[in-house]
């Protein structure tokens, strides 16, 4: 997979989407920036920062993804594979439904996904070394491009959704102490039911990750 690196970008996600739409880039490809000045987080929040942290976006054709992957839960899929990679460096990292990386009770990063025609674009931001964006850091010293290469190596195996989900089902129990935003309202996950497609049933209403 082609990796394009920059010292600084406003947003890896915006860059890769613009390049894909213009035809200057084609999947599979990845973009990484060592600094990001106007990054996009969940719910259009900012996710920016300086050197030492991880800012990358990856584009993959839909036909490369596992046939059993519900696109509405792509953020869980991409995030969980990254979490598995990061376990080598910090065994306390876990994935809060649907797309937030947590160290114990503190958020350290997150994932956003977007479908562009027949391409899925996944953006990942993680505070590896430095606390930024009002969030904690994992406290690991790994070069961001080395982490990206390790992640892409794990991702290109494209494990089945059912295999990722069977592991994530167990980890989901850690999310029950937290809340999630649903239509701009905070909803407790304490009684949520995790469905096989990665969605949740909260008070009888089905909620998809869609991030």
Secondary structure, DSSP 4 states (H G I P E B T S, - for coil): -EEEEEEEES-HHHHHHHHHHHTS--SSEEEEEEEESS-B-GGG-B--B-TTSEEEEEEEEGGGS-TT--GGGHHHHHHHHHHHHHTTT-TTEEEETTTEEEETTEEEEEEEEEEETTEEEEEEEE-SSS-BTTB--------HHHHHHHHHHHHTT---HHHHHHHHHHHGGGGGGSEEEETTEEEE-TT-EE-TTS-EEETTEEE----
